[in-house]
């Protein structure tokens, strides 16, 4: 099966080369390529399509390997002092904003689209998160105000963990009751706080070990052990592995880099995880493109179109409500933060890990993929115009 992955990587590298030539963020072209591969019958890719349709492949490869890598890479790029300086805005968006987005999308999909409660909850949790890799690549190319960039990037990193926890709760929720809501709220707090503590502990230990080493190969290897180890230990105790990776990465990226990494190690480590994140995104987008060929969109266009409107409306409401008490945020920044809440590989990766016999999975996959496509192709490519109109740069 190795040659299947080699073919996908060849396609991904070619897309990245093209993106560099036309000065476009590679996630945008990756999602286009995935869509084209899925929609058009290509005989040479028939066997690959059957291969990626395996649920085992999705669970073990997409979730286990790439999710930790994508989150860890994003966490390493943010520094604690920048997050601390903007903690109020980031926390309001990542907590209140994510929860409000989740509730609004769930309620509107349940009432307007007639989705089952469980499917509405699952879709709400998938759309509550903004993708750190997509956000980082788009915002980096715009050269925006540093404070604005840190807020958006910090939110996208923090709300991933919150959304993953909501997603796991949604998968087992079929009815709503007061006791169920209280139990879910307790479970949410438990897995988030405990996952955070595991990440902090692992990040601190890895940072102290790094201080005794001056070999970038060993230190990069240690970061691999850190991210996957923190994820696995947290998940073993039924806690949030994503939250653990986020905080482990933040500690290593701030404290660990400060006390124990040379300039050479910093450069090599950032480059290594950037490559791994690229591979992860490439494989996820291409795999979902191949998977999408098995879905019949013919009777789903109404749900897809309405869901895009619901997601956008919920995002704008959540941003404006969350930042209403923060007077340090200029009014011109709010539409950029709202429009820049891009979706990406995380939402798709989570849904790909759901068993194929999950009721409503095809509709959820079609809606999720369509929202990601809209987010990257429409919001991602028009964000620079909005920045110019509002004169934020």
VOVEX-354406 format. One record per residue (C-alpha): x, y, z; residue in one letter; residue number from 0. Coordinates in pm, whole numbers, m for minus. Example, Ala and Ser with C-alpha at 12.3 -4.5 7.8 and 13.67 -1.06 7.14 Angstrom:
2
{{1230,m450,780},"A",0} {{1367,m106,714},"S",1} 
% end
This chain:
393
{{0,0,0},"X",0} {{303,228,23},"X",1} {{276,325,m344},"X",2} {{m71,469,m280},"X",3} {{71,712,m27},"X",4} {{357,792,m263},"X",5} {{109,886,m537},"X",6} {{m82,1112,m297},"X",7} {{242,1278,m186},"X",8} {{348,1337,m547},"X",9} {{16,1509,m609},"X",10} {{54,1714,m290},"X",11} {{407,1828,m376},"X",12} {{296,1929,m725},"X",13} {{9,2131,m574},"X",14} {{242,2301,m326},"X",15} {{478,2390,m612},"X",16} {{191,2541,m808},"X",17} {{68,2733,m501},"X",18} {{413,2884,m454},"X",19} {{427,2990,m819},"X",20} {{90,3164,m816},"X",21} {{142,3305,m464},"X",22} {{m157,3130,m304},"X",23} {{m171,2951,36},"X",24} {{m135,2580,m28},"X",25} {{m444,2473,178},"X",26} {{m661,2656,m77},"X",27} {{m524,2458,m371},"X",28} {{m521,2134,m174},"X",29} {{m893,2154,m114},"X",30} {{m950,2226,m484},"X",31} {{m735,1927,m581},"X",32} {{m916,1701,m335},"X",33} {{m1250,1813,m476},"X",34} {{m1142,1754,m835},"X",35} {{m994,1412,m756},"X",36} {{m1316,1311,m590},"X",37} {{m1560,1442,m848},"X",38} {{m1390,1328,m1168},"X",39} {{m1343,956,m1240},"X",40} {{m971,894,m1282},"X",41} {{m900,524,m1357},"X",42} {{m547,542,m1217},"X",43} {{m689,648,m878},"X",44} {{m963,384,m857},"X",45} {{m763,153,m630},"X",46} {{m661,444,m406},"X",47} {{m1024,545,m365},"X",48} {{m1108,197,m243},"X",49} {{m806,201,m14},"X",50} {{m892,529,160},"X",51} {{m1253,414,207},"X",52} {{m1131,185,487},"X",53} {{m1247,301,828},"X",54} {{m935,153,990},"X",55} {{m713,369,774},"X",56} {{m907,681,871},"X",57} {{m896,613,1242},"X",58} {{m536,502,1275},"X",59} {{m371,724,1016},"X",60} {{m574,1042,994},"X",61} {{m664,1083,1359},"X",62} {{m370,931,1545},"X",63} {{m84,1043,1323},"X",64} {{m188,1375,1176},"X",65} {{m409,1533,1442},"X",66} {{m133,1552,1705},"X",67} {{115,1677,1445},"X",68} {{m114,1954,1318},"X",69} {{m199,2078,1668},"X",70} {{158,2047,1793},"X",71} {{300,2243,1500},"X",72} {{51,2526,1555},"X",73} {{121,2536,1931},"X",74} {{497,2561,1880},"X",75} {{457,2874,1669},"X",76} {{281,3078,1937},"X",77} {{467,3230,2229},"X",78} {{329,3245,2582},"X",79} {{401,3617,2628},"X",80} {{201,3704,2317},"X",81} {{m88,3491,2437},"X",82} {{m66,3643,2784},"X",83} {{m81,3998,2647},"X",84} {{m399,3911,2457},"X",85} {{m541,3646,2689},"X",86} {{m876,3819,2746},"X",87} {{m965,3840,2378},"X",88} {{m836,3491,2302},"X",89} {{m1016,3328,2596},"X",90} {{m1344,3504,2521},"X",91} {{m1332,3389,2159},"X",92} {{m1203,3039,2233},"X",93} {{m1446,2966,2517},"X",94} {{m1754,3186,2494},"X",95} {{m1726,3227,2117},"X",96} {{m1681,2856,2049},"X",97} {{m1962,2752,2282},"X",98} {{m2196,3017,2139},"X",99} {{m2112,2910,1783},"X",100} {{m2175,2549,1878},"X",101} {{m2514,2625,2037},"X",102} {{m2633,2850,1753},"X",103} {{m2534,2609,1474},"X",104} {{m2684,2313,1660},"X",105} {{m3012,2492,1728},"X",106} {{m3048,2631,1374},"X",107} {{m2959,2302,1203},"X",108} {{m3205,2118,1426},"X",109} {{m3490,2362,1360},"X",110} {{m3426,2479,1003},"X",111} {{m3271,2170,844},"X",112} {{m3454,1907,1047},"X",113} {{m3136,1723,1143},"X",114} {{m3157,1478,1429},"X",115} {{m3039,1616,1762},"X",116} {{m2723,1407,1751},"X",117} {{m2635,1507,1394},"X",118} {{m2701,1874,1476},"X",119} {{m2474,1849,1781},"X",120} {{m2200,1677,1581},"X",121} {{m2212,1933,1299},"X",122} {{m2220,2220,1549},"X",123} {{m1906,2091,1719},"X",124} {{m1728,2040,1386},"X",125} {{m1804,2395,1273},"X",126} {{m1730,2556,1610},"X",127} {{m1354,2527,1554},"X",128} {{m1135,2736,1327},"X",129} {{m840,2558,1170},"X",130} {{m497,2680,1293},"X",131} {{m303,2569,984},"X",132} {{m541,2738,742},"X",133} {{m555,3053,955},"X",134} {{m177,3070,996},"X",135} {{m107,3027,625},"X",136} {{m366,3288,519},"X",137} {{m288,3550,783},"X",138} {{87,3511,738},"X",139} {{55,3609,374},"X",140} {{m146,3923,459},"X",141} {{111,4081,690},"X",142} {{m154,4200,937},"X",143} {{m117,4388,1265},"X",144} {{72,4161,1507},"X",145} {{m188,4187,1785},"X",146} {{m471,4098,1545},"X",147} {{m275,3801,1408},"X",148} {{m196,3668,1756},"X",149} {{m562,3693,1862},"X",150} {{m689,3505,1557},"X",151} {{m410,3244,1569},"X",152} {{m445,3200,1946},"X",153} {{m819,3153,1915},"X",154} {{m783,2900,1635},"X",155} {{m541,2696,1844},"X",156} {{m739,2710,2168},"X",157} {{m1083,2648,2021},"X",158} {{m963,2330,1850},"X",159} {{m936,2158,2185},"X",160} {{m1274,2288,2299},"X",161} {{m1441,2176,1975},"X",162} {{m1286,1827,1993},"X",163} {{m1424,1780,2344},"X",164} {{m1769,1898,2229},"X",165} {{m1745,1660,1933},"X",166} {{m1677,1359,2155},"X",167} {{m1968,1449,2382},"X",168} {{m2196,1502,2079},"X",169} {{m2117,1155,1941},"X",170} {{m2280,991,2245},"X",171} {{m2567,1237,2297},"X",172} {{m2904,1144,2150},"X",173} {{m3142,1327,2387},"X",174} {{m3125,1642,2598},"X",175} {{m3220,1656,2966},"X",176} {{m3117,1863,3266},"X",177} {{m2918,1576,3413},"X",178} {{m2760,1511,3073},"X",179} {{m2659,1875,3032},"X",180} {{m2510,1885,3383},"X",181} {{m2328,1558,3324},"X",182} {{m2198,1681,2989},"X",183} {{m2083,2010,3144},"X",184} {{m1895,1827,3420},"X",185} {{m1738,1595,3165},"X",186} {{m1636,1894,2953},"X",187} {{m1463,2069,3243},"X",188} {{m1296,1748,3358},"X",189} {{m1146,1647,3025},"X",190} {{m1033,2002,2945},"X",191} {{m872,2082,3282},"X",192} {{m713,1740,3327},"X",193} {{m591,1740,2967},"X",194} {{m439,2085,3023},"X",195} {{m255,1963,3337},"X",196} {{m113,1662,3152},"X",197} {{6,1888,2870},"X",198} {{169,2133,3112},"X",199} {{345,1853,3300},"X",200} {{471,1679,2986},"X",201} {{577,2010,2832},"X",202} {{770,2109,3145},"X",203} {{950,1774,3169},"X",204} {{1042,1781,2799},"X",205} {{1170,2138,2836},"X",206} {{1393,2046,3130},"X",207} {{1532,1748,2936},"X",208} {{1594,1973,2636},"X",209} {{1803,2202,2856},"X",210} {{2052,1917,2907},"X",211} {{2086,1837,2535},"X",212} {{2260,2019,2251},"X",213} {{2168,1798,1957},"X",214} {{1884,1907,1732},"X",215} {{1814,1552,1612},"X",216} {{1757,1431,1967},"X",217} {{1553,1739,2057},"X",218} {{1327,1701,1753},"X",219} {{1284,1335,1845},"X",220} {{1190,1443,2196},"X",221} {{923,1677,2058},"X",222} {{773,1385,1865},"X",223} {{761,1178,2183},"X",224} {{610,1476,2366},"X",225} {{321,1539,2127},"X",226} {{222,1179,2069},"X",227} {{294,1080,2428},"X",228} {{82,1359,2575},"X",229} {{m200,1275,2334},"X",230} {{m191,902,2411},"X",231} {{m167,940,2790},"X",232} {{m459,1185,2798},"X",233} {{m673,965,2573},"X",234} {{m583,659,2782},"X",235} {{m754,826,3079},"X",236} {{m1046,941,2859},"X",237} {{m931,1303,2868},"X",238} {{m868,1550,2585},"X",239} {{m557,1449,2394},"X",240} {{m585,1761,2179},"X",241} {{m587,1993,2483},"X",242} {{m284,1805,2620},"X",243} {{m94,1854,2292},"X",244} {{m188,2224,2280},"X",245} {{m45,2299,2624},"X",246} {{254,2068,2580},"X",247} {{340,2253,2259},"X",248} {{291,2594,2418},"X",249} {{525,2509,2707},"X",250} {{791,2361,2479},"X",251} {{755,2647,2230},"X",252} {{796,2915,2496},"X",253} {{972,2780,2806},"X",254} {{1161,2497,2637},"X",255} {{1291,2711,2352},"X",256} {{1402,2978,2600},"X",257} {{1601,2758,2838},"X",258} {{1741,2484,2621},"X",259} {{1742,2530,2245},"X",260} {{2012,2676,2025},"X",261} {{1931,2885,1720},"X",262} {{2012,2585,1500},"X",263} {{1771,2364,1695},"X",264} {{1496,2627,1676},"X",265} {{1534,2653,1301},"X",266} {{1547,2276,1246},"X",267} {{1253,2202,1476},"X",268} {{1026,2466,1323},"X",269} {{1112,2340,974},"X",270} {{1054,1976,1070},"X",271} {{707,2033,1214},"X",272} {{612,2265,931},"X",273} {{688,1982,685},"X",274} {{492,1730,894},"X",275} {{195,1971,909},"X",276} {{211,2012,533},"X",277} {{208,1635,480},"X",278} {{m80,1597,724},"X",279} {{m293,1861,555},"X",280} {{m210,1729,209},"X",281} {{m306,1372,292},"X",282} {{m625,1472,475},"X",283} {{m754,1699,198},"X",284} {{m668,1452,m77},"X",285} {{m813,1157,113},"X",286} {{m1140,1335,181},"X",287} {{m1155,1436,m184},"X",288} {{m1133,1071,m282},"X",289} {{m1389,978,m17},"X",290} {{m1629,1246,m136},"X",291} {{m1668,1065,m469},"X",292} {{m1877,804,m288},"X",293} {{m2129,1062,m165},"X",294} {{m2437,1162,m359},"X",295} {{m2468,1541,m346},"X",296} {{m2781,1549,m565},"X",297} {{m3031,1557,m279},"X",298} {{m2817,1750,m32},"X",299} {{m2774,2093,m193},"X",300} {{m3046,2256,19},"X",301} {{m2886,2138,344},"X",302} {{m2539,2236,220},"X",303} {{m2642,2587,113},"X",304} {{m2838,2661,430},"X",305} {{m2563,2518,650},"X",306} {{m2307,2758,500},"X",307} {{m2536,3051,583},"X",308} {{m2593,2917,936},"X",309} {{m2221,2872,1002},"X",310} {{m2139,3225,881},"X",311} {{m2422,3385,1080},"X",312} {{m2326,3195,1397},"X",313} {{m1961,3296,1356},"X",314} {{m2039,3666,1323},"X",315} {{m2279,3663,1619},"X",316} {{m2027,3474,1835},"X",317} {{m1740,3712,1751},"X",318} {{m1937,4030,1813},"X",319} {{m2089,3899,2138},"X",320} {{m1756,3762,2267},"X",321} {{m1566,4085,2199},"X",322} {{m1845,4324,2303},"X",323} {{m1686,4378,2646},"X",324} {{m1330,4411,2515},"X",325} {{m1283,4777,2424},"X",326} {{m920,4720,2320},"X",327} {{m1040,4559,1997},"X",328} {{m1110,4814,1719},"X",329} {{m1448,4776,1550},"X",330} {{m1275,4729,1213},"X",331} {{m1105,4413,1343},"X",332} {{m1426,4228,1429},"X",333} {{m1547,4155,1073},"X",334} {{m1195,4039,985},"X",335} {{m1186,3805,1286},"X",336} {{m1531,3674,1195},"X",337} {{m1464,3633,822},"X",338} {{m1117,3493,897},"X",339} {{m1258,3207,1107},"X",340} {{m1155,2951,846},"X",341} {{m1244,2584,860},"X",342} {{m997,2318,757},"X",343} {{m849,1975,803},"X",344} {{m936,1932,1171},"X",345} {{m1311,1922,1110},"X",346} {{m1267,1676,825},"X",347} {{m1022,1458,1018},"X",348} {{m1260,1426,1313},"X",349} {{m1551,1324,1092},"X",350} {{m1342,1076,895},"X",351} {{m1277,896,1221},"X",352} {{m1649,826,1269},"X",353} {{m1762,475,1178},"X",354} {{m1913,448,825},"X",355} {{m2240,312,968},"X",356} {{m2297,623,1183},"X",357} {{m2645,748,1092},"X",358} {{m2628,1063,879},"X",359} {{m2251,1041,825},"X",360} {{m2273,1102,448},"X",361} {{m2482,1415,492},"X",362} {{m2251,1543,767},"X",363} {{m1946,1473,549},"X",364} {{m2101,1655,253},"X",365} {{m2196,1956,468},"X",366} {{m1860,1966,645},"X",367} {{m1655,1935,327},"X",368} {{m1869,2199,152},"X",369} {{m1823,2443,439},"X",370} {{m1447,2384,435},"X",371} {{m1442,2441,58},"X",372} {{m1642,2763,95},"X",373} {{m1424,2877,385},"X",374} {{m1094,2832,202},"X",375} {{m1200,2925,m152},"X",376} {{m1431,3216,m73},"X",377} {{m1337,3350,271},"X",378} {{m967,3272,238},"X",379} {{m928,3436,m102},"X",380} {{m1140,3746,m23},"X",381} {{m995,3818,321},"X",382} {{m725,4041,171},"X",383} {{m995,4252,0},"X",384} {{m1175,4296,331},"X",385} {{m848,4403,495},"X",386} {{m793,4665,225},"X",387} {{m1151,4794,245},"X",388} {{m1133,4832,624},"X",389} {{m774,4970,603},"X",390} {{m661,4746,886},"X",391} {{m311,4680,757},"X",392} 
% end
